[in-house]
């Protein structure tokens, strides 16, 4: 009974902190962007995910997850998740919002009854009660990797972009080493990654799509200015890309069908971390007279976790044009941020069965020709 009451007390505090929505005002250059994981930035080193066990009371311990988000100029916000991280112990409900500032190499975050301290290279986070100086526990930094990272095309699929452009004029370049061959007006970074702002040269409908993407570190940006891009399926239905790390998850954030349905769970990783979308898309169906008889269906796995489950979409989303029987290209939207992509492949949902092999016969004996 005592443990149950204590949990309700923590939950009440978490909800109060969640609804406060405290965010620091920005007073630094809003154009500051870091797109190099090896770039030097003290705030960048302190953000990220942590997980561990802390003392809930004198007699009980509990698991916690921690997400720390840089807001620029030494300012931070975050959330302490009771139970663990999203899709790794957290129940999706009990959270405590945190805010704080960095002084030198030490970051102090506060929210509810807790203070959280991170310093140095940010390998550990220490939790204490604000009213005392006794450590309740230490959380370890974790670097999560999507279970579908680096996956190969499904049956009948083809690579649209592998992540490295073939050498110009090199006839020995393997066919899977695709650069800009499948894209209109594509641009590559110096490291051979595909930049947002391109469309496929071919048209696709009813497919499985795997995309690996990386959002830049834009700590001074807010809302839709924070590493915005999107994937337009059939040119009409947008799955949003945004640096939504540490946010609640909304209809215009990462994993959302843009302005149509928010993700069931915010599975965004920190900026400059490679992430995955695995999308199943069935386009709208039209009869011979051009009348729509079935809406589009979309499922999305964000970093290996299903966040959209066979959602029926009754019209275009985002800035998508009107639905018609005419197919449009797959589009990686340019919204002014250097979002980059690699290992993009597409496969039909119902690939045609291979034709039967011809048979050779002699007398009563037959065998496949190959």
N, C-alpha and C positions, 0 to 999 in steps of 0.2 A: 504493500500500500504506500509506503514512504517513497519508494522508487517511482511509482506511477505519479504521485503528486509532484515529485521533483521534475519529472519529464514534462508535465503539464505547465509547470512554472517556466521552464526553459522555452517551451513552445510559445507561451504567451509573450515572452520577451522577444522571441525571434520574430513573431508576427508584427509586433510593435515596431521593431527596427526595420522590418521589410517595408512597411507602409510609409516610413519616413522619407525614403528616397533621397537621402542626402548625397549631394554631389558637389565637389569643390568647383568654384569658379575658375575659369582659365585666364591666366594673365601672361601667357607666353606665346611664341610664334605658332599660329595654328597650322602653318604649312610644314612644320617639322615632321619628317618622315624618315624612317630607317628601314631599308629593305635588304640588309645584309646581316645574317645571323652572327657574324663575327664583328660587327660594328661595336664601338665602345659607347656605352650609356649606363650610368649607375642605376637609373630607375629600371631599365630593362632587366638588369641582373637580379632585381629583387622581386619582380612579378612572377607569377606562375602558380602551379598547383602543389599542394602539400597534403599528406595524409598520415594519421597516426592515432594513438590512444591517449586520452587525458582523463584525469581524475574528476568525476562528476560530483563526488562527495567523499567523505572519509571512508565510506564502505563500498563504493562502486566506481567502476571505470566505464568509459564509453569511447566509441570510435568517432573521429572527426575528419572532415575534409575541409580544406582551406583553398580558396581561390583569391589571388591578389592581383589587382588590376592597376597599372600605372595610368594616372590622369595628367601627367606632365608636370614639369617643374618641381619634382620632389613630392607631389601630392599623390595619394593612393586611395582607392576604395577596395572593398573586398567582401567576401561572405564566408562565414564559418558554418559549415554544413554538418548537422548532427547525423552521424551514421556513416559518413564517408563522402566520396565524390560522386557526381552524377554518373549513373549506371555502374557504380562501384560502392554500394552500401547506403547512399543517401536515399531517403524515402520520397524525395521530390517536394517536400513541404517544410520541414523544420530547418530554418536558417536564421542566422544572426548577421545583420549588416554591419560592416566595419568601415571606418574612415581613419585616415592618419597621414603623417608626413615623415619624410626622411630627413634625418640630421646626420650629415656625413655619410657613414656607411651603415647607419642603424635606422631601421624603419619601425615605428610604433603605430599600431592600429588599435582602435578601441570601439567597442559596441556591446550593448547589453551589460552583463556583469564582467566581461572579459577584456583583457589586454593581450595583444599578440605582438611579439618582438621578433624581427628578422634582421640579421646583420651580416657583414662580410660579403661573401659571394651568394648568400641566400640559400644555403643548403639545408637549413633547419629553421623552424618557427616554434617559438616557445609560448605557451599559453599560461596566463596567470589571471587570478581575480584582480580586478582594478583596485579593490580595497586592501590588497596585501601584496607581498613580494614573494610568495611561495609558488614555485613552478607546479602547474597542474599536469604538465606533460609536454612532450616535444614531438612535433610533426616533421616528417622527412619530405624533402622535395621529391616529386615524382615527374617523370617525363613520359606521358602516355603516347602510345603509337596505335593508330587504327589497325584492327586485325585484317582489314582488306588492303592495306598499303602494299603496293607492288604487285597486286593481283594481275593474272593473265586474262586475256579475253575469254568470255564464255563461248560455248559451242556456236560456231558460225559467225563469230565476231571478228572485228578488224580493228587494228590500232589506228587512231586518228592522229595521235601525237605521242611520241615515246619520251621526249625530254631532251633529245640531242638531234640537232640538224645534221643530215648527211653532208659530207664534204662536197663542195661544189665541183661538179664535173667528175666525180669519183664513181665509175661504173661498178666498183666492187662493194659499194655501200649496201648493207643488207636491207631488204624491203621493209622490215619492221622498224628500221631506224629512221622513222619519219620525222620530218621537221615541219615545213610549211606546205607540204604537198596537198594536204586535205583541207586547207583553210584559205579564205579570201583575205588578201591584204594583211597577212599575218606578220607580226613583229616578234622577234626573239630578243631576250636579254643577252648580255655577254656570256652568261653561263649556260646558254642554250635552252632557256625556259620560254614558254609561250605566254605572251602578255595578253591581258584582257583587251577586247576590242576587235573581235574577228568572228566570222561565220564560216560554217562548213561549205565546201564546194558541192557536196551532195545533199540530198534530201532524205530524211528518215522519219519513220512512223512506227509505233509499236516496237519499242526497243528497251534494252537494258544498257545503261550508260554508267561507266566508271570514270570518275574525275578526281585527280589529286591536285589540290590548290594550296597556296600559301598567301596569307594576308600580311601586308606590311605592318610595322610597328608605328602607329600614329597616335601617340599619347595625348596630344593636345586637341585632337579632333573629337567631335561629339556626334552622337546619333548617326544619321545616314552619311555623314562625311567621313566616318571611321572605316576606311578600307572597304568601300562599297563596290560590289560587282553583282553578277547574277548569271544564271544559266537559263536561256530561253529555249524551251522544248518546243519543237515545231514552230519556233519563232513567236509563240503566243502565250506560253505558260511559264512563268518565271519561278525558279527556285533561288531564293535570295542567298547571296554571299555577303557577309559583313563581319567585321571584328566584333563579335557578340560575347566574347569571353567574359564570364563573371556576371552576365546580365540575367534577367528573369526569363527571357525568351518571349518574343512578341511577334506579331504578324508581319513586321518589317525587319526582322532580325534573321541571323543565320539559321538555316534549316527550315525556314518558313516558305510556304507557297505565298509569294509576296502579296501582302494586303488581302489575303484570302483565308489563310489558316496558319496559326502559329504552330511551331513544333511542339510535339508532345513532351519533349525534354530538350533543354538547351545543352547540346553536346559540343559546343565550340571549345577548341583548344586555344592556348595563348597565341597571340600574333607571332609570326615568323616560325610557327610550327606547321609542318605539313599535315594536311587534313584530307579526308576523303568524303565524297558523295557517291553513293551507289543508288541510282535512280531507275525505277521501273515505270515506263510511260506507255500508256495506250491512248492514242489520239482519239478525238471525237469521230463518230461514224456518221456518214451522210448517205441518204438514199440517192437513186439516180437523178432525182429532181433537185438535189442540192439541199434538202431539208435534213437538219441534224436529227438523228434517231438515238444517239447515245453520247453522253458526255465523256470528256477525257477523264482518265484515271491515273493518279500519281501516287507512287510510294517512294519514300526517301529514307536511306540509311545514312546518318551523319556519323562518321568515325566508327562505323560498324554497328550503330544502334539505330533501330527503326524509330524515326521521329514523325513520319507521315505514313499512314497505313491505308493504301488503296483509297485515297481521297477522291471523291467525285467532284470535278471542277466544271461548273456550268457555263464558263465563258473565259475570255482572255484575262490575264492577270498582269499587274504592273502596267507597262506601256505597250503591251502586246496588241497587235492589230486584230480586227474582227475575225472570228472563226469562219472558215470556208473549207470546201473540199480540197482546195489547193494547198499542197504542202509548202512549208517555208524552211529555211536552213536552221540548224542548231546554232545558237549564238552565245558567245561569251561576252557579256556586256562590259563596255568601258564606261565607268562612272567617275573617272578622274583619279583613281588610285592604282598604284602599280601592283595589282593582284596578278600572280603568275600561276601557270598550270604545267603539269607533266602527267605522263602515263594516262592519257585519255583514250578509252576504247569504247566501242559500241557493238552491240550484238542484237539480232532480232529476237523477239520474245518466243516466237514459234518458228525456228529455223526449218526449212524444208528438209524432208528425209532424203538421204543420198539415193540415187537410182540403184536398183539392184544390179549386182555384178553379172556380166554375161557368163554363160556356162558353156563348157565344152563337153561333148558327149561322144562316147565310142561304145557301140553296143548298148549294154545295159548300165554302163558306168558313166557318171557325170561328175564334173568338178568345176569350181570357179575358174574363170580364165585368168584372174589375178587376185 
